[in-house]
Amino acid sequence: MGCEHLRVVKLPSTLQRLEKRAFATTSLISCTIPASVERLGECALAFNYKNWHPTTNPPEARAHVTLEPGNDQYFVERGLLYERGVNGALKVVLYVGPDIDVSVLHNVCSIAPYAFFGVQGIRELRLPKRIQVGEATFAMRKPPSLIVLDGEDGISLEPMRDWRGVCALQRAYAGNGTADARLLCATFDEEALGAQFDYEAYRYMLKRLLRPEYLETSKRQSFEHVLCGNLDEACIAFARHDDRKCIDGLADIGLICVENIDRIVETVSAEGGAPIMARLHELKRMRFQMTAPDYSL
């Protein structure tokens, strides 16, 4: 622990235990857990977390962790390192990859601290209802593209895809260590309203208005107010990212309408490429029955 220049280590085949924070705050680039290991202490493999901050000092790249076959206590399934507990209970110790669609098994009771620390590139993260988590469990470098919370009152949520998504996911589980769908949505909604309004914030607010599960009335009104008051800026942001789905979404909820479509086309023309302009003209012609250039060829 604390050896910041340690990059390579070979663990002996007779090793039985790695104690708490054994390799914390090191610079390991790879590590293989022997089949003989019977116990991994908390954060034994939590590398590179010293002085991290989601905006000013995000987590560094993760070490590549592998598990030798034949271990009775630990196993890897779909990118997650699991520990077998008493009565068949399972615990997620660490994300080891390389899977980008990650589903935590239904009989998992907890996820260890720093289990996803420094992770990026996960496309979908599926979590059981009210699972117990630890300190900085979800301190990722970038959040998943989609978070799915299972259960009858579950939710599928597309977070902001930058550090604010990381903050919201971690904050949602920071209270009593668990989160339900309503709390998860409320936390992400608050993060979006408290952030600087940009493409990620506009995209998130629009997605929530289109799929308003657990969206509080006050938050819905705030999202509508932000998008309506910053409609030109939002359309420019979507055009710069060639996000035609979001342009369609603005029309679906009535913010782009027959009264302002000409202004939107003129506003976006200086920023958008041919595909986004073609989509705006198509909206103008097909949805609002207005004369527009035909780009069908």
N, C-alpha and C positions, 0 to 999 in steps of 0.2 A: 504494500500500500504506500502511495505517495512517491514512488520512484517514477518520475515523469519521463525519464529517458528509456525506460524498459520497453522494448519493442518485440522481442522474441523470447519465448519460454517454452521448454519442452517438459511436460509433466510426466513423472515416472509411472510405469504401468502398475506399480504397487500402491499408488496414492489412494487414500480412503476418504479424506476430508479436505475441503477448502473452506477455511473459516470466514467469518463475516468480513466483508470488504477486503479480501485477500489481495485483489489486484485493482482496487479502486484507485483512481487518479494515476493511472499508468498510461503508457502510449502503445499498448499491445496492438499489433496488427493482425494477429491470429492466435488461436488457442484451441487445442484439442483436449477434450475431457476424457480421461481414460475410462474403460469399462469398469474398473475397480472402484470408482468413486461412489460412496454411499451417502455423502452429505455435501451440499453446496450451501454455505452460509449466506445470509442476506447480503445482497449486493457484492457477492464474491467476484462476480464477473462484470460489474458495472464500471466500465472503463470511461476515462476522459470526461468526467462530469464536474471537474473543478471550476468554480466561478462561472458557471454557465448562466446565461440569461436569454430568454427567447428572442429578444430584439437586438441587443447590443453584442451578445456573445453566444450565438446558438451552439448547440452540441456539435462536437467534431464527429468525423466519420467513425462508424462502429468497427470494432475488431471482428474478424471472421471466426466464429465459434462453431466447432463441430463436436459431435459426440461419437465415440467409438461404439461399434455395435456390441450387444451382449450385456448392456448395463441393466441391472434389475430394478434400480430405483428411478432412473430417468429415461425418457424417450423423446423423440422429436416427431411431430406430426404437423404437416402443412406450415412449416416455418417457425413453429413454436417449440421451445424446450419445456417439457412438463416434468413435474415431480410427483411421484405417487405418495399419497398420504394414507392415514389410517382410514379404515372403512371405505376404501376405494375413492376417497376424495382426491382431486387433482389440483395442482397449483401451477400456474404459468410462471416460469423462472425468467425466461429471456426470449425475445424474438431473435432468431438466428437466421431466418431467411432460407432460400431466396424468394419464397412465395410472395406475391403481391396481393392476392386475395386471401385474407387471414380470417379464420373463423375459430373463435375460442370454444372448446368443447363444452357441451351443456352441463356436465357434472363438475366443472371447475368451480372451486369455491373462492379463489382469490388470484390476483395477479401481483407479482412481487414488485417492490419499489424499483424504479429505473428499468423496468423490463423492456420498454420501447425507447429507451433513451437514445437520441441521435438518429433514429430511424427516419428514412424518407423513401418515397416511392411506393407506399402501400396504396393499392387502388380501392380495396374495400376492407373494412374492419368490422367484423360481426361479433357482438358481445352478448353474453347472457344477461338476463334481467337482474339488476341489483347485485352485480358482482363486486366483491371487496377488492379495493386496490390500495396501493401504498404511496409513499412519497415519490413525486415526480415519475409515476408509472408511465404517463403518456407524454413525457417531455421529448417529443420528437423534433427532428429538424424541419420536417414538413408534415402536415396532417394528412390523413387518408383522404382520398377523393370522395368517399362515401362511408358514413358511419351507420351501421344497422344495429339497433337495440332490439333484441328478440323479446317475445312475450305478447300477451293479448293486447297490452297497451304500448307496444313497441313503436319504433319510429325508424324511418330511413331519412337521413339528413346529409345534405351536401354542405360541408363546412367551408368557410373562407380558406382558400388554399395557400395561405401564407402564415406568418407567425401568429396572427390573431386566431386562426383555427386551432393552433397548438395551445394557446392560452385558454381558449374557451373550453376545449376538451379537458385540460388539466383542472381548470377551476370547477367544472361540473362535478368532478370527483373529489374535490379538496375538502368538502365539509365533513361528512361522517364516513367518507371512504366509499360510498356507493352513489349511484345516480339512477333515477328513473327517466322515462322519456320526457315527461313534462319539465323536469329540471334541466335536462340536457338541452332542450329547445330554448328554454328561457335564458340559459347562460350564453348560448350562441347569439341569441337575439340581442341581448344586452351588449355583447362584445361588438356586434355590428353597429349599433347605435352610438357606442362610445368611441368608435374609431374614426380616423379621417376618411371621408367619403371618396372612394376610388372605384376602380373596376371590380375588385373583389367584394367590396361592401355593397355596391349596386347589384351585382350578380346575386349575392346571397339574399338581399332583401326581396328581389324579384322572385327568386325561387321559392321563398317562404310564402309570398303572396299567392303564388300559383299552387303551392301545396301547404295549406295553412294548418296542418295538424299541430295542436297545442299552441297555436299562435294567439296570444292574449289580445284583446280588443285594443288596448292602448298601444301595443307594439305594432299591430296591423295599421292603425291610424298613423303612427310615426313613420313606418316604412312608406306608406302611400304619400305622406307629406314630403319626405326626403326625395323620393323619385319624381314626384310632380314638380317640386321646386327646383330640382336639378336635372330636368328631363334632357336638356340639350347636352349637358356634361355626361350624363349616363349614356346617351346614344353615341357620343363621340368615343367614350371608353369602350363600348361594345364594338364599335366600328374598328377601332385600333386593334382589337383582339379578334376581328372577323367572327364575332359571336352572333351569328344570324338567329340562333335559337332565342337569345335574349331579346333581340329586336322583335321577333314574333311574340315573345312573352309580353312585352310592353303593349303590343296591339291587343293581345288576348285579354288583358285586364283594363283596356280602354284608355291607357295613357297616351298611346299613339292613336289618333282618331282622324276623322275627315277634316276637322278644323285645323289641325296642326301638321298634317303629313307633309305639305309643301315646305313648311319651315324646317322640318326635320331633315328632309332631303337636301335642302340647301345648306343646312348646318353641317351635315355629315359629309357632303361632297368633297370638302377640302381635306378630310381625314381618312375616309374609307376607300377601300379598293373596289375593284369591279364587282366581286361577289356580293359585298354588302350593299352596294348601290343597286345592283340588280334585284336584290331581295326587297329593298325599299320600294322600288318602282313596281315590283310584282304586288306588294301589299297595296300600293296605291291603285293599281288597275283591278286586281281581283277582289280585294276585300272592301275597298271604298268606291268601286266602280267609277274611277276617275281616269282620264286620259293620261297615259304614261308610255314611255318608250318600250317597245316590245323586244326583250332580250332572249326570247325563246330559242332563236337560232344559235 
